[in-house]
Amino acid sequence: MSTVRLPDGPTTPAFVQGVEILAGRTRAWRRLHRRYGSAFVVSMPRFGPTVVLSDPAEVKALFTTHTDLVDNIDANLGQFLGPGSLFAKRGENHRRERKLLTPPFHGRRLTVYEALIEEEAVREMATWPSGTEFATMDSMMRITLNVILRAVFGAEGAEFDRLRTLLPKLVLVGSALAAIPVPRKFFGRYGPWARFAAHRDRYDAIVTRLIERAAADPDLAERDDVLAMLLQARYDDGSAMTHSEIADELLTLLTAGHETTATSLSWTIERLRRHPDILERLVTEADAGGSELREATLLETQRVRPVIDSTIRKVRADSVQLGRWTLPRGQHVIVSIRLMHDNAELFTDPRAFNPDRFLGKRPGTFSWIPFGGGARRCIGAAFATMEMNVVLRTLLRDFTLETTDAPDERAHFRGVALVPAKKGRAVVYRRPPREAVRDLDTAHSENVAAGETTGARSEEVTA
């Protein structure tokens, strides 16, 4: 075993370090970075002494290290999503499961979902008040939840409605438990774990019926929803997923597939309201049918306001060399997404909101990392990116977003995600349909032409 070499870090009591991180994650990361540089050791709640990395070369080394050497942590979201979830699997089991889940959310499959996303966005935005400030995040949550439910199950129905009510409750309790290590028997059948278990039981009952119904569908092969694809998918050895594995994976897709995307959209609105020049350019581009600046804006929003600010691994080998450091077996390692995106060597003037930095330039694989990296990069990244693009396009097309000089909304840690503290407040006004605008422009042009003709005739008479 190689000699262990770890970065420096604070010597204050572990409890004090943990409280500081819980009280203000971004502020704590930045303070420690200023003092210790791009790598330090800090005592994290639940994980103990943890190495935090933000040096690009060391982050790349971590993401490209084989999962037999460095892999997922033990206390991960699998404890909420179930043993069949992608989050709960490691090593070869994770690789074979990821291979099965990749096709529904990549390539040509994405075009199937675009009309669905726009339909849900239009339906939800029809409820928006005109000229009255409101919080956009709850609305975005409804859009993205409905989208992922329809993508997963294909059609609406009684079960769809029950899941639409149940899943936000399940996510809220699960997020709180992920942030604060509460004993499972805390308050017994009245505690948060008991509430989570009750929500999970209801989910299992609903989804089991949907899986059994789909499995018996004689037209299963003709369906293009995710559930149908998973029922027909086969591992390399020809075996199928069990129904319990499918239930866990569906819960993973349903929960991870809507909250983070909705939060990124809310942050986008929060940023644009405070940058009227960028907003004006986006509207002009959308009216002309373009998308380059919109895509760059979404990249920049996820850089300056990452919804997930870190990703964590655990050393599984006797030791692992990562740049300057030699980490022992069992060592937890965090990649700070926040500090990576703050790096002035990677992004000029990193605290500024500047979508132009991504015009005609794709972000680096190991520098822009809101979806994580390596073997555990978010499997739905392409789907989420397309969904955000369609929803923002719909908003710009159908509404005028009022700008503001109000202070920036601070980030609020909600257990897993960093959300706008005021949920992305906005004031909107519905734009007239483009056909009506064209009619007005035509009428205006005709009036101008008529006025010029009348003026010319008057001049002739006078002459």
DRENKOL-203479 format. One record per residue (C-alpha): x, y, z. Coordinates in steps of 0.001 Angstrom, whole numbers, plus 500000, padded with zeros to 6 digits. Layout:
BEGIN
+--------+--------+--------+
|      X |      Y |      Z |
+--------+--------+--------+
|      X |      Y |      Z |
...
+--------+--------+--------+
This chain:
BEGIN
+--------+--------+--------+
|      X |      Y |      Z |
+--------+--------+--------+
| 500000 | 500000 | 500000 |
| 501348 | 503449 | 499086 |
| 501968 | 506111 | 501714 |
| 498799 | 508133 | 502290 |
| 499017 | 511782 | 501276 |
| 495995 | 514015 | 501917 |
| 495412 | 517766 | 501505 |
| 495331 | 520133 | 504480 |
| 492102 | 521284 | 506047 |
| 490544 | 523010 | 509065 |
| 491254 | 521687 | 512557 |
| 488054 | 522952 | 514164 |
| 485766 | 520290 | 515701 |
| 483925 | 518104 | 513206 |
| 480568 | 519302 | 514540 |
| 481498 | 522942 | 513870 |
| 482631 | 522134 | 510328 |
| 479413 | 520236 | 509658 |
| 477225 | 523076 | 510927 |
| 479090 | 525588 | 508769 |
| 478508 | 523477 | 505653 |
| 474837 | 522909 | 506446 |
| 474344 | 526629 | 507146 |
| 475833 | 527786 | 503841 |
| 477426 | 525291 | 501481 |
| 478612 | 527702 | 498800 |
| 479972 | 530186 | 501326 |
| 481812 | 527388 | 503179 |
| 483332 | 525896 | 500003 |
| 484570 | 529288 | 498843 |
| 486090 | 530182 | 502224 |
| 487941 | 526872 | 502438 |
| 489110 | 527226 | 498839 |
| 490556 | 530679 | 499541 |
| 492464 | 529316 | 502529 |
| 493631 | 525896 | 501351 |
| 493515 | 526022 | 497557 |
| 491972 | 523586 | 495083 |
| 492027 | 520604 | 497475 |
| 491277 | 520319 | 501171 |
| 489920 | 517904 | 503777 |
| 486743 | 518837 | 505630 |
| 484560 | 516909 | 508050 |
| 481229 | 516307 | 506336 |
| 478000 | 515302 | 508089 |
| 477430 | 511568 | 507543 |
| 480736 | 511026 | 505674 |
| 483368 | 512219 | 508134 |
| 486751 | 513518 | 506868 |
| 486264 | 514065 | 503149 |
| 488684 | 515183 | 500446 |
| 487235 | 518028 | 498354 |
| 488731 | 518497 | 494877 |
| 488386 | 521301 | 492322 |
| 491642 | 521108 | 490381 |
| 490689 | 520237 | 486766 |
| 493448 | 517641 | 486320 |
| 492625 | 515895 | 489601 |
| 488899 | 515966 | 488866 |
| 489553 | 514415 | 485453 |
| 491708 | 511747 | 487107 |
| 488907 | 510892 | 489515 |
| 486225 | 510723 | 486808 |
| 488374 | 508507 | 484582 |
| 489530 | 506116 | 487305 |
| 487994 | 502662 | 486894 |
| 484975 | 501997 | 489091 |
| 486698 | 498941 | 490547 |
| 489041 | 501437 | 492247 |
| 486736 | 504387 | 492978 |
| 482963 | 504063 | 492893 |
| 479721 | 505171 | 494469 |
| 479417 | 505801 | 498186 |
| 477521 | 503421 | 500472 |
| 474953 | 505881 | 501863 |
| 473560 | 507045 | 498536 |
| 470128 | 507791 | 497117 |
| 469630 | 504062 | 496595 |
| 468409 | 503871 | 500189 |
| 465359 | 505870 | 499072 |
| 464991 | 504638 | 495509 |
| 465458 | 500928 | 496214 |
| 468113 | 498239 | 495576 |
| 467118 | 498027 | 491909 |
| 467927 | 501704 | 491329 |
| 470927 | 502760 | 489281 |
| 472058 | 504761 | 492315 |
| 472285 | 501616 | 494454 |
| 474345 | 499577 | 491989 |
| 478131 | 499467 | 491719 |
| 480760 | 498038 | 489436 |
| 479654 | 495602 | 486757 |
| 476032 | 495649 | 487962 |
| 475958 | 499406 | 487453 |
| 477512 | 499166 | 483991 |
| 475049 | 496567 | 482721 |
| 472076 | 498453 | 484178 |
| 473197 | 501764 | 482696 |
| 473535 | 500120 | 479283 |
| 469900 | 499045 | 479512 |
| 468618 | 502466 | 480593 |
| 470535 | 504629 | 478123 |
| 468505 | 504139 | 474876 |
| 465218 | 505805 | 475991 |
| 466932 | 509139 | 476682 |
| 469398 | 509557 | 473853 |
| 469670 | 510048 | 470122 |
| 466599 | 509871 | 467922 |
| 464409 | 508957 | 470888 |
| 464589 | 512559 | 472116 |
| 462618 | 513890 | 469157 |
| 459651 | 511763 | 470270 |
| 459368 | 513807 | 473453 |
| 459661 | 517353 | 472060 |
| 455988 | 517829 | 471168 |
| 454972 | 516308 | 474503 |
| 457160 | 518798 | 476396 |
| 455782 | 521795 | 474498 |
| 452229 | 520594 | 475073 |
| 452770 | 520377 | 478833 |
| 454512 | 523763 | 478921 |
| 451674 | 525460 | 477035 |
| 449066 | 523828 | 479272 |
| 450763 | 524904 | 482507 |
| 451694 | 528397 | 481309 |
| 448044 | 529044 | 480416 |
| 447466 | 529255 | 484197 |
| 450089 | 531959 | 484749 |
| 448758 | 535298 | 486048 |
| 449384 | 538326 | 483870 |
| 451104 | 541267 | 485540 |
| 451203 | 539649 | 489003 |
| 454411 | 538326 | 490547 |
| 454413 | 534584 | 491208 |
| 456880 | 531784 | 491986 |
| 457810 | 529845 | 488864 |
| 459412 | 526807 | 490490 |
| 456188 | 525070 | 491498 |
| 454874 | 525604 | 487990 |
| 458075 | 524246 | 486444 |
| 457825 | 521242 | 488763 |
| 454358 | 520476 | 487390 |
| 455594 | 520748 | 483801 |
| 458603 | 518483 | 484278 |
| 456698 | 515971 | 486420 |
| 453927 | 515644 | 483848 |
| 456523 | 515292 | 481097 |
| 458438 | 512497 | 482801 |
| 455225 | 510692 | 483804 |
| 454004 | 510716 | 480213 |
| 457425 | 509733 | 478873 |
| 457635 | 506820 | 481309 |
| 454062 | 505521 | 481144 |
| 452879 | 506797 | 477782 |
| 449303 | 507731 | 478696 |
| 447359 | 509461 | 481419 |
| 444843 | 507835 | 483734 |
| 443831 | 507382 | 487361 |
| 447274 | 506040 | 488325 |
| 448910 | 508974 | 486559 |
| 446890 | 511417 | 488694 |
| 447739 | 509571 | 491906 |
| 451443 | 509572 | 491083 |
| 451302 | 513267 | 490224 |
| 450071 | 513933 | 493775 |
| 452269 | 511371 | 495522 |
| 455710 | 511931 | 493977 |
| 456274 | 515537 | 495193 |
| 455575 | 514376 | 498763 |
| 457936 | 511441 | 498409 |
| 460688 | 513641 | 496961 |
| 460300 | 516268 | 499695 |
| 460594 | 513782 | 502571 |
| 463390 | 511851 | 500856 |
| 465388 | 515051 | 500208 |
| 465112 | 516082 | 503858 |
| 466277 | 512662 | 505038 |
| 469187 | 512726 | 502582 |
| 470371 | 516039 | 504054 |
| 469947 | 515294 | 507745 |
| 470873 | 511827 | 509090 |
| 467754 | 511006 | 511118 |
| 467663 | 507546 | 512784 |
| 465154 | 505233 | 511099 |
| 463241 | 504653 | 514334 |
| 463066 | 508343 | 515200 |
| 459493 | 509017 | 516427 |
| 458525 | 505504 | 515342 |
| 455476 | 505368 | 513099 |
| 455083 | 509156 | 513291 |
| 458616 | 510028 | 512187 |
| 459932 | 511075 | 508761 |
| 461131 | 507572 | 507866 |
| 457669 | 506199 | 508575 |
| 456147 | 508872 | 506319 |
| 458619 | 508048 | 503600 |
| 457862 | 504319 | 503910 |
| 454131 | 505001 | 503632 |
| 454652 | 507085 | 500474 |
| 456898 | 504375 | 499028 |
| 454310 | 501660 | 499739 |
| 451677 | 503667 | 497867 |
| 454075 | 504186 | 494970 |
| 454862 | 500466 | 494786 |
| 451175 | 499541 | 494746 |
| 450394 | 501959 | 491900 |
| 453429 | 501102 | 489787 |
| 453047 | 497353 | 490258 |
| 449597 | 497598 | 488683 |
| 450980 | 499654 | 485800 |
| 453835 | 497208 | 485193 |
| 451533 | 494176 | 485243 |
| 449065 | 495893 | 482921 |
| 451817 | 496851 | 480478 |
| 453369 | 493375 | 480557 |
| 449991 | 491896 | 479536 |
| 449463 | 494425 | 476731 |
| 449389 | 492559 | 473391 |
| 450574 | 495766 | 471685 |
| 453566 | 496223 | 473991 |
| 456034 | 496047 | 471108 |
| 454289 | 498993 | 469417 |
| 454534 | 501295 | 472433 |
| 457317 | 503883 | 472722 |
| 457110 | 504744 | 476441 |
| 459989 | 503972 | 478810 |
| 458070 | 501314 | 480758 |
| 457412 | 499346 | 477574 |
| 461075 | 499604 | 476592 |
| 462275 | 498366 | 479990 |
| 459884 | 495410 | 479921 |
| 461323 | 494398 | 476547 |
| 464972 | 495170 | 477361 |
| 467404 | 492309 | 477887 |
| 470802 | 492084 | 479544 |
| 473700 | 490618 | 477580 |
| 472882 | 487162 | 478921 |
| 469318 | 487420 | 477583 |
| 467644 | 487856 | 480974 |
| 464995 | 490501 | 481643 |
| 464697 | 492992 | 484468 |
| 462486 | 491875 | 487324 |
| 459354 | 493880 | 488036 |
| 460813 | 495112 | 491339 |
| 463958 | 496307 | 489517 |
| 461774 | 498131 | 486996 |
| 459773 | 499744 | 489811 |
| 462984 | 501026 | 491431 |
| 464387 | 502317 | 488146 |
| 461109 | 504037 | 487286 |
| 461155 | 505783 | 490657 |
| 464728 | 506865 | 489927 |
| 463693 | 508327 | 486575 |
| 460546 | 509954 | 487944 |
| 462238 | 511664 | 490888 |
| 465614 | 512536 | 489387 |
| 463960 | 513377 | 486069 |
| 461911 | 516362 | 487139 |
| 463093 | 518248 | 490239 |
| 466566 | 519225 | 489010 |
| 465311 | 520237 | 485561 |
| 462517 | 522358 | 487051 |
| 464986 | 524027 | 489401 |
| 467377 | 524874 | 486551 |
| 464490 | 526471 | 484648 |
| 463568 | 528558 | 487694 |
| 467183 | 529689 | 488036 |
| 467166 | 530616 | 484333 |
| 464173 | 532896 | 484851 |
| 465803 | 534376 | 487962 |
| 468966 | 535178 | 485967 |
| 467211 | 536579 | 482886 |
| 465045 | 538972 | 484864 |
| 468265 | 540594 | 486086 |
| 469935 | 540719 | 482636 |
| 467553 | 542607 | 480306 |
| 470074 | 542840 | 477457 |
| 470409 | 539059 | 477276 |
| 466652 | 538623 | 477600 |
| 466014 | 541028 | 474708 |
| 468462 | 539155 | 472489 |
| 466834 | 535834 | 473397 |
| 463380 | 537080 | 472414 |
| 464690 | 538387 | 469094 |
| 466429 | 535077 | 468429 |
| 463350 | 533017 | 469353 |
| 461127 | 535107 | 467064 |
| 463577 | 534459 | 464239 |
| 463566 | 530721 | 464892 |
| 467115 | 530558 | 466272 |
| 468426 | 528676 | 469282 |
| 472189 | 529232 | 469682 |
| 471978 | 531945 | 472349 |
| 469207 | 530057 | 474162 |
| 471355 | 526949 | 474354 |
| 474308 | 529024 | 475577 |
| 472091 | 530683 | 478201 |
| 471050 | 527318 | 479611 |
| 474683 | 526200 | 479752 |
| 475649 | 529403 | 481553 |
| 472768 | 529179 | 484029 |
| 473843 | 525678 | 484998 |
| 477404 | 526945 | 485409 |
| 476644 | 529891 | 487691 |
| 473704 | 528226 | 489476 |
| 474381 | 524454 | 489539 |
| 471425 | 522663 | 491099 |
| 473681 | 519908 | 492457 |
| 476869 | 521505 | 493781 |
| 478975 | 518388 | 494321 |
| 479355 | 514732 | 493436 |
| 480912 | 512178 | 495770 |
| 482886 | 508935 | 495417 |
| 484505 | 506370 | 497725 |
| 487891 | 504697 | 497300 |
| 487417 | 500924 | 496938 |
| 491030 | 499930 | 496242 |
| 493801 | 499722 | 498843 |
| 494908 | 503153 | 497649 |
| 494397 | 505462 | 494672 |
| 496701 | 508124 | 493262 |
| 494926 | 511329 | 492168 |
| 497435 | 513945 | 491124 |
| 499229 | 515171 | 494229 |
| 497269 | 512943 | 496590 |
| 497347 | 509292 | 497602 |
| 493983 | 508292 | 499058 |
| 493444 | 505217 | 501260 |
| 490689 | 502615 | 501040 |
| 487379 | 503958 | 502326 |
| 488274 | 507613 | 501727 |
| 485342 | 509756 | 500613 |
| 486111 | 512224 | 497805 |
| 483924 | 515132 | 496715 |
| 484214 | 516997 | 493437 |
| 482994 | 520528 | 494113 |
| 480983 | 521500 | 491053 |
| 480578 | 524957 | 492542 |
| 484336 | 525559 | 492843 |
| 485028 | 524085 | 489402 |
| 482573 | 526522 | 487840 |
| 484136 | 529383 | 489838 |
| 487603 | 528700 | 488408 |
| 488928 | 531798 | 486623 |
| 491436 | 529656 | 484713 |
| 488540 | 527791 | 483121 |
| 485984 | 530614 | 482844 |
| 486935 | 534272 | 482430 |
| 485244 | 536471 | 485056 |
| 483538 | 533363 | 486492 |
| 481047 | 535136 | 488781 |
| 479532 | 537042 | 485833 |
| 476469 | 535709 | 484024 |
| 477695 | 535705 | 480432 |
| 476097 | 533240 | 477988 |
| 478304 | 534610 | 475203 |
| 481173 | 532548 | 476621 |
| 479436 | 529461 | 475183 |
| 478437 | 530868 | 471782 |
| 480028 | 528632 | 469171 |
| 481900 | 526762 | 471909 |
| 480915 | 523628 | 473772 |
| 481855 | 523388 | 477462 |
| 484680 | 521112 | 478547 |
| 483773 | 517592 | 479667 |
| 485794 | 517920 | 482871 |
| 485244 | 521633 | 483592 |
| 481487 | 522214 | 483052 |
| 480001 | 519437 | 485169 |
| 476441 | 520205 | 486408 |
| 475500 | 516609 | 485503 |
| 478543 | 515123 | 487209 |
| 481089 | 513105 | 485290 |
| 482590 | 509751 | 484532 |
| 480682 | 506487 | 484748 |
| 478048 | 508096 | 486984 |
| 477286 | 511158 | 484894 |
| 473516 | 511780 | 484907 |
| 471947 | 509383 | 482426 |
| 469180 | 511881 | 481609 |
| 471446 | 514835 | 480790 |
| 470511 | 514960 | 477106 |
| 466799 | 514661 | 477899 |
| 466978 | 517410 | 480542 |
| 468892 | 519721 | 478203 |
| 466324 | 519274 | 475449 |
| 463446 | 519745 | 477900 |
| 464859 | 523015 | 479260 |
| 465386 | 524285 | 475720 |
| 461784 | 523568 | 474693 |
| 460254 | 525075 | 477847 |
| 462357 | 528250 | 477605 |
| 461546 | 528561 | 473900 |
| 457837 | 528301 | 474678 |
| 458089 | 530939 | 477400 |
| 459957 | 533398 | 475156 |
| 457492 | 532851 | 472324 |
| 454295 | 533233 | 474350 |
| 455191 | 535684 | 477139 |
| 456999 | 538905 | 477882 |
| 459132 | 538415 | 480991 |
| 459383 | 541591 | 483059 |
| 462889 | 542456 | 484244 |
| 463749 | 543597 | 487761 |
| 466449 | 545349 | 489762 |
| 465674 | 543272 | 492857 |
| 468626 | 541563 | 494574 |
| 469604 | 538132 | 493321 |
| 467702 | 535264 | 494896 |
| 470025 | 533362 | 497193 |
| 470421 | 529600 | 496928 |
| 468458 | 527474 | 499395 |
| 469661 | 523913 | 500053 |
| 466694 | 521550 | 499926 |
| 468429 | 518320 | 500882 |
| 469678 | 517361 | 497441 |
| 469169 | 520405 | 495233 |
| 470088 | 524085 | 495550 |
| 466931 | 525987 | 494649 |
| 466108 | 529723 | 494380 |
| 465123 | 530822 | 497884 |
| 462055 | 532652 | 496540 |
| 461345 | 529938 | 493942 |
| 462241 | 532063 | 490933 |
| 459803 | 534961 | 491194 |
| 458538 | 536351 | 487893 |
| 456097 | 538803 | 486341 |
| 454874 | 537943 | 482850 |
| 452513 | 539321 | 480225 |
| 451067 | 537205 | 477460 |
| 452318 | 538162 | 474025 |
| 449806 | 538360 | 471154 |
| 449973 | 535380 | 468796 |
| 452530 | 535828 | 466057 |
| 449772 | 535778 | 463450 |
| 448161 | 538754 | 465166 |
| 451501 | 540564 | 465238 |
| 451962 | 539948 | 461528 |
| 448425 | 541255 | 460853 |
| 449168 | 544417 | 462852 |
| 452442 | 544919 | 460991 |
| 450657 | 544469 | 457658 |
| 447898 | 546909 | 458636 |
| 450490 | 549426 | 459806 |
| 452397 | 549147 | 456545 |
| 449204 | 549611 | 454534 |
| 448245 | 552680 | 456596 |
| 451684 | 554181 | 456089 |
| 451492 | 553504 | 452372 |
| 448014 | 555023 | 452187 |
| 449213 | 558074 | 454086 |
| 452147 | 558545 | 451736 |
| 449830 | 558267 | 448698 |
| 447393 | 560816 | 450142 |
| 450235 | 563164 | 450910 |
| 451570 | 562856 | 447363 |
| 448150 | 563604 | 445870 |
| 447748 | 566673 | 448128 |
| 451078 | 567951 | 446933 |
| 449957 | 567490 | 443337 |
| 446723 | 569436 | 443958 |
| 448600 | 572221 | 445698 |
| 451060 | 572425 | 442886 |
+--------+--------+--------+
